[in-house]
Amino acid sequence: MKKYIKSDPFFFQIIKHSMAAILLLVVALAALLPAPLLTPADLSRVPNPSRAAWFLTWMQEVVSYSKYAIYPILLLGGLFCVLPWLPGVASAEQARWWPQDQRWVNWLTIVSFLVIVALTIVAFYFRGENWSFGWFF
C-alpha cells in the first residue's frame, strides 16, 4: 500500500471557496473595466511612452535600469521552477499553512509578489514621456 499524506477536508474547502471568490472577482472586474487596448500599430504615430501589457510592465521597469537586469528575473523564475527539488525543502507531511520547515519559501514568494506589484505601480503611474520619472495621475 502506498503512503498517503493525511489531510483535512476543511483545508481543501477553504482553497475551493477562495478559488471561487477570486474567479468571481476577476470575472466581475473583467466585465466592469474595459481592456486597455490601443489602436492598431502605426509606425507613423508611436505612443510615448510605449508600455508593455499590464502584467509585463514590471519587467519593462526592471530592464529600463539596465539591459542585464533581465538575468535576475530569469534566475528567480528558474528558482521557482526547481523549488520542489532543492535541498532543504522538505516534503509535506501534512497540508498546513506556513509550515515551519518551509517558511523561507513562503517569504520568498510573498516578497517577490510585493516587489512585482510595486514595480508595476511605478511603471504605470510614475513613468511619463520617454520613460522618465514623474507624477502622472
Secondary structure, 3 states (H helix, E strand, C coil): CCCCCECCHHHHHHHHHHHHHHHHHHHHHHHHCCCCCCCCCCCCCCCCCCCCCCCCHHHHHHHHHCHHHHHHHHHHHHHHHHHHHCCCCCCCCECCCCCHHHHHHHHHHHHHHHHHHHHHHHHHHCECHHHCECCCC
